[in-house]
């Protein structure tokens, strides 16, 4: 009963939002925000994404190395994972939107 009623409610909600035009307005607003971003803003965000992912990866790796009393094995692994996550985030930021 609970799952069917949740699906039914979600379906009715989407239909009501479509009829009222709220969904189209939200999509247009998000698209225009992405289109109007300046190059310095995108560059700043890309740099922040890269640095923050790398810092988190290094911090987690250092913490695990400190906790398990190992050398730098976790630091290396998590630094690589953090760098990869940063590259993936930047790729998602700059890739063209799918139509």
N, C-alpha and C positions, 0 to 999 in steps of 0.2 A: 504494500500500500504506500509506504513512504517513498520508494524510488519512483513509482509511477506518478505520484502527485508532484514530486520534485521536477520530473521531466515535463509534466504538463504545465506546471507553473512557469518553468524556464521558457517553454515554447510560447506560451501566452505573453510573457514579458517581452520576448524578442519581437513578436508580432505587433504588440502595442508600441514599442519603440520605433519600429519601422514605419508604422502608420503615422506616428506623431512627427517623424522626420528627425528625431534625435540621433539615430544611428548615422545617417548621412552627414549631419553637421559635425559629429565627432570625427568621422573619417576624413572629412574635408579639412578640419582644423589640424589634425595630426599630420596630414599630408602637407599642408601649407607651412606648418612649423618646420618640417624636415626640409622643404624646398627653400625656405628663407634663411637657413643657417649660413652665416658668413664663413669664409675660409678660415680666418683666425679662430672662430669659435669651434669649428670642427677639429682644427689642429690641436687646440687646447684640450678638448675632450679626448681626442685620440691619445695624446700624451699622458693625460691623467689616467685613462683606462690602462695603458701599458704599465706605467709606474706603479699604480695601486695594485694591480694583479701580481706584479713581480715582488713588491714589498710584502704582500700577504703570503705569497709562497715562501719567501725567504724566512719570514717570521715563524711560520708553521714548521718549516724544516729545522730552523735553529732550535725552536722549542722542543721538538721531538728528539733532536740530538742531545740536547741538554738533559731531557727527562730520562732517556735510555742510556746516557753516558756513552754515546758512540762518537766517532769522529764526525766527519762532515757528510756522511752518506745521505741522510734525510735532507740536509740543506741543499745538496746538489739536485736530488730528485724533485723536491718541491720548488726549487728555483726554476728548473726546467718546466715543471707543470704550470707555475705561475706565469712564466714568459709565454708559454703556449696559450694559456687562457687570455692573456693580454692581446696577443696577436689575433685570436679568434674574436674578441670583443671589438677590436679595431676593424677587422674585416666586416663584421656585421654592421658597423657604423657607416662604412664608406661604400658598401656594395649597393648597386642600384636597386630600387624597389621592384618587386615582382608585380607584373600586371595581371 
